[in-house]
């Protein structure tokens, strides 16, 4: 009788432990999935998530043009990919406190961003999501402004303010990120351009690393013993 | 891009805008009438430009194109000036430096008046380089092929 009771208790305990283990495994899987979506790198892994600072995103295809409306209600289309110049898309909002200085800066001049011919286009969400009167107060003269909620989705804008620098001829995103001042934007984009240039310099047009090509021309191929020479004995 | 019964397939990389211009004669009357103006350019269209592209043509390079569609009052649609029916297609031979609203060295323009869907329009096209008209004109016709005008 006592033996039977012990067996029953043991069985219940085993079942409870099994449920606990399954629960822990599921919880662990959820945490890993969330980390992956945030772009965190697993120990020993390569990290394939989307980065939010400096580097160009792994977006399919070329950057889309921006279509929406102006403050006066006109339909407007801004060419981004295929243009002869880089375009800096400044995703700003009337409601974000971090954007105030950036709106002011647009009125006084933001200086050089990226290259001299970079075109700055301010993109706010559509009229349904912005204060029309506030936007009229903040919007600078002489700078293109497009109201387009669609563009915020197209460029997967995570926060405001947010900036995306697009190379016109190729349509590739050179850099993107959030910044609280035009000085920071300039720094962010300069770094992104430098990073892009470094990558370009290290690889040839066919994608081969320049160092590999030079070694191949010298007759040194992968596996060549000269690459693995042991140190000379002293 | 669509507004005021005008639909334009803007080519990738081009700028475009459809805005309304108040009729100068009706501004002083109680019922002000406005007419749409369409601007399409292969370059960044500057804010504050004129209806026929002043302020924009000055910054065009030799590769650039500007297409302007300017609507007149509906009552004009039956007049002799707008007798041509349908959205025109342009030819390189139509362009000349003297067809510009204000001549700019190297550039050339062409102007067409027509009616479509009971509405009266002027199509005005500027080429960044007259010397390149044979290369640039097919691009204009490609854009015009993607233009539709509804009766409203």
Interface residues (C-beta under 8 A of the other chain):
Chain A: X65 X67 X70 X72 X73 X74 X75 X76 X77 X78 X79 X80 X81 X82 X83 X84 X85 X119 X141 X142 X143 X144 X168
Chain B: X1 X2 X3 X10 X11 X12 X13 X14 X15 X16 X17 X18 X19 X20 X42 X43 X44 X46 X47 X48 X61 X63
